[in-house]
Amino acid sequence: MRASYDVAIAGGGIVGAACAAECSAAGLSVVVVEPGPVGGGATAAGMGHIVVMDDSPAQIALTLYSRSLWIALSGELPADVEYLPCGTMWVAAGEEEMAEVRRKKRLLDGIGVRAEVLDSRQLAEAEPHLRPGLAGGLLVIDDSVVYPPCAARFLLERARVHGAVVCIGERAAELTGQGIKLRDGTVLAAGITVNATGAWAPELTPGIEVRKRKGHLLITERYPGFVHAVLIELGYLKSAHSTTADSVAFNAQPRRTGQVLIGSSRQFGAEDTAIDTHMLRRMLQRAEDYMPGLADLIAIRTWTGFRAATPDKLPLIGPCPGNETLYLATGHEGLGITTSLATGKLVTDQILRRTPPIPFEPYLPSRRHEEASHG
């Protein structure tokens, strides 16, 4: 190992891996510290949905930019990443939600995102296992799915090809501002240190506004063609926006293997990894309400994970206030897979003082301090 590095990254999940791949490709010397397995935390627990989200202009910019990077990379992804360009179907239960479909369509048209409005009959033809009588939907054509742990491994391997050192089985005990101190006292010296440890980031950088938000997922045996696009109820937006109450929403995703991945749930204040049977039951009941045939499928595994949530639902990407050598790349909530590639680009652009394709100011960790000082 070198005596020192340009960049030391704590966390080898998909965000840390993307930062490592991008920094090393730009010619920076990089070391990554990951307790292992690669992509074994929130990355392994995630659905792997690459989606344009429109909660705010900053969220639109980041997800659209990152989705374009995934599309550009898709031809180079190995088979085990299971890239599936299946699209996203936002499902409208009634006329009020169809109004939201039309609003989303206008917005997506305005930013050049391909989408189609489906009426009730067209939705039933596209997804015949949905319950009859739904009002329609919005198909966002170029959204996709990947298998996150293998995507993280691919990005870390890219970083290695460019000279990065990846320390698997090592855990960061402290971020000193001059590098990463390991549990045995070894210090990996670096000019820039990046905290990319997701929901655990506050343990290494106390005081940052990141909270754990627990979620459940279930995966079935192989049923090819049971689900075609990623199906999400429009009520999901209310679930995702809630910052206090526990919530569930219908979300069913096809996998290249033919399996069906079922979500989703959100809980604050739940710190353990155990399955909460009442939340799992609520989640499955919601899914079966939209897709009754799910009750007949065989489930093979359920699991939980922790999203890294911030108060304004935007990630923290950039230097910590008062410490230009300590960067954050965390707080992505349920969009870490989608926005990982853009996060890697924005971190590298900031380190090298390059002008990025989208403004990085909305994601700076200092943004709250700036708001407070102005008002």
N, C-alpha and C positions, 0 to 999 in steps of 0.2 A: 504493500500500500504506500501511497505517497505520504510525504510529511504534511502536506496541506492541499486543499482543493479550492477551486473557485466557488463551488456550491456544494453544500451538504444538505441532504433532504431527509427529514424524518418521516417515514411512512412510504411503503411500497405498494399501496393500493393504486387504483387507477389514476387518481389525481397526482400522487407522487410520481408514479411511473411516467405519466404524460409530461410532468415538469422535467424529469430526468432525461427523457428522450429529446425534448426540445432544447434544453440547455446544452446537452452534449453534442447535438447536431449543430449547434451554433458555435462549437469550438471551446466551450467551457469545460474545465475538469470537474467531474461530478462524483460524489459518493452518496449512496442511498443506504439508509439503515431501516431494516424491516424485520420485526420479530418472527414473521412467517406464520403460515405459508403466504406466498405472494398472492395478493388480492384476497386474503382470507377474512378480512373484517367486513366493513360495510360493502365493499366491492363484491364479495361473494354473496352477500345477502340481498343485493339489489336485483331488479328485474331486467336491467340492461336495455331499457327503452331509450332510444335516441329520438327526441321529440322537440319541436318548436313550441314553446310556451309563451303566453301573451299576458302574464299577470301585470307587467309593467314594461315601459320602453327598454329599461336596462336588461330585464329578463329576456325580452324578445331579441335584443341585440346579441346577447351572449349565447343563447340557445341556437339562434339562426346561424351565427358565425361558426359555432362548434359543429352543428349538424353538417355544414358545408365541408368542414375538415374531415369528418367521418366519411362522407360520400367520396371525397377525393382519395381517402386512404383505403376505401373498401376493396379495391382491386388487389391490394397488397396483403390483405388480412389472410392468415392461414385458415384452413378448414375448421380447426377447433374453436375459432372465435365465433363461428356459426352466425355470421352476418346475414340477416334476413330483411330485405327491403319490402316489408309487408304493409307499410302505412299505418296510420292511426285512424280509428273510427270513433269519433265522439258521438255517443248515442243519446238521442233526445227522447225522453219519455212522453212529453206532451207539448202543447203548442207554445207554452212559455219557454221551454227549452229550445224549441225550433227557432224562436226569436234570437236566442243566444247563438244558435248555429249560423244564422244569417249575419249576425254581428261579427262573429269570428271569420266568416267567409270574406266579408268586406275588408277586415283588417289584414287577413292573409293575402288577399289580392293586392293590397297596397304595398306589401313588402316583398312581392314576387314569390310567394309560397304557393305551390300548386295544391288546390283543394276542390272537392266536388260536394255539392249538397245532394243528399239522397232523400227521397220521400219515403213514406212507410213501405210501399211495395218494393222499391229499389233496395231498401235496407234489408228486407226479408230475403230478397234474392241473393244479396251479397253475403249475408250471415244468417243462414236458415235456422240455426240453433237458438237464435234470440227468440224471446217470447213474442207471440203475435200482438199486434196492436200498438207497437211503439211508433212514435210520430215520424221518425226519420233520423238522419245523422249527417255528419260532416266527415268525409274521408280526406285526411291530409296525406297526400300520395307518397312523398319522399321520406317520411319518417321510417325508422327501422329498429331492429333488435340485434343486440350482440350478447354473447355469453361473457359476462364481465371478468371472471378470474383469468380466462385465457387471453382476453384483450389486455389486461394488466401485464401478464407475462410477456406478451408480444411487445408491448411498449418498453418494458425493462430490457428485453433482449436487444431491441433497437438501441437503447442507451448503451448497453455493453459493447455493441458493435462500434459505437463512437467513442469508446474508451472509458465509459463510466464504470465505477467499482460498486458492486451491489453486495451488501453485507446482510445475508439472510440469517436469521437466528439471533440477531443482535437487537437490543431495544435501547432507544434513546432514554437516558435517565434525566438529562438536563440539556437545554439549549442555552449555550453560554453567551450567544451573540458573536462569538468568534469560532463557532462550530458546534459539534454535538459531543456531549460527554456520555459515554456508555456506562452500563451498570458496573463494569469492573474498574471504572475510573479512567479508562482510555479516552483521550480527546481526539476527535477527528477535526482538525483545524480547517476553517474555511472562511473565505471573505464574506460569503452570504450563506445564511442558514435558512432553510424553508421548513416550516411546520405544516406537514400535509397528513396529519394523523386523524382527520375527520372529527368524529364526535368526542374523541379523547384529546383534541388540541388544547383545551383549557388546562389540562394537567401539566403540559409543558410550557404553556404561555398563559399564566393565571390572569384573570380579569377580562379576557375576551368574551364577547357575547355570543357564545355557541352553546346550545343545549341539545341533549340527546332526545331524539324523538323515535320511539320504538315502533317497529312495524312487523307484521306477520305475512308470510307467503306460504303457498302450498303448490306442489307440482304433481301432475298426474302421470300415469302410464302414457304410452304413445297412442294417440288418436289422430293420425294425419288428416287434415282438412276439417277438423271439428271447429276450429277458429281460424279465420283467414287473416284479418288485420288485428292489431292491438285494439281491444274494445274497452272504452272508458265511458262510464256514464258522465253526463255533464254535471251531475251533482258532485262529482269528484272535486270540482273546483272549490265548492264550499267546504268539503272535508279537508282539502289541502290548505285552505286559508285559515281554518280554525287554529287559534294559538293557545287554546285552553282545553276545550272538551276533547275526550276520546271520540274517535270517529271511524267509520268504515265507508267504503265506496266500492262499486263494481269495477273491476279491472281484470280482464282476461287476455292473456298474451300467447300467441303461437310461438313455438320454438322450432328450429330447423329439424330437431329430432322427432317432431310430431307430438311432443308433449304439450300440455296446456299449463301455463303458470297463472295462478289465481291470486289476486290481491283485492283490496289493500286495506291496511289499518294504520291508524296513527294514535300514539299515546305519548303524552308528556308525563314525567315523574315516574316512569317505570324503568328501573335501573337494571333489572335482572334479565337474563337471556331466556328464561323459561317461557314455554308456550302458555299464554293466558287463554284457557279454553273458552271463556265467555267471549273474548274478542275474536278468537278464531271462528267460533260458532256464528257470531254476528256477521263476520266477513263473508262466510260461506252462504249464510241465508240471503245476504244481499246479492251475492253472485247468482244464486239459484233463482232469485226473483227475476233477474234479467235473462238468465239462461238456464231454464229448468233442467235440461238434459245433463248439466254438470253433476247433478245428484247421482247419476248412474255411472260416472267415471270412477276409476280406481285411483286413489291418491297414494303416492309412494313416499312422500316426505313433506314435512312442514318445518319451518324454521323462523327465526326472528333476526332482526338486525337493528342498528341504530343510525338514523339519519342525523347529520350535523345541521341543526336548525339555527337560523339567526332571526332577530326580531323583524327585519324588513324583507325576509325571504330572498335576500341576495347574498352570494358568497363573499368571503373576505379574501381578496387577492391583492397582495402587495405588501410593502413594508409596514411594520408596526409603528404606531405613533411614537416618536422619540427614539426609535432605533432603526436606522436605515439598513442595518445589516441583518435584521431578523424579519423574514417574510412569512406571511400566512398564505396558505392555499387550502382553505377549509370553509365550512358553512354552506355547502352546496345542497343541503336537505335532500330531496328526492331526485335531484338533477345532476348528481356527481358523474354518472356515466356519460350523459349527454354532454356536459360542459367541460369534461376533463381535458380534451384536446385544446380548447380555447384557453383554459386556465394555464396550461403549459406554455402556450404562445404568449399570454399576457405577462406571466412571470418572467419569461426570458426577455421579452421586449423591455420590461421595466429595468431589469438588471443591466441590459446593454444600452439603455437609454434610446431605444428605437421607437419610432412612432407606430403604434399598432393599428390594424384595420378598423377597430372599434375603440371608442374612448374607454380607458381603464378607470377613470375617476369614480363611476358609480359603485365600484367593487372595492375601493381602497378601504383598509381597516380604519383609517383616520376619518372616514366620512361622518361618523356620529359626533366626533369631537368638533368637526368643522360646523355641523349644524347647530350644535350647542353654543359655540362661540359666536354664531351669527344671530342667535335669537333668543 
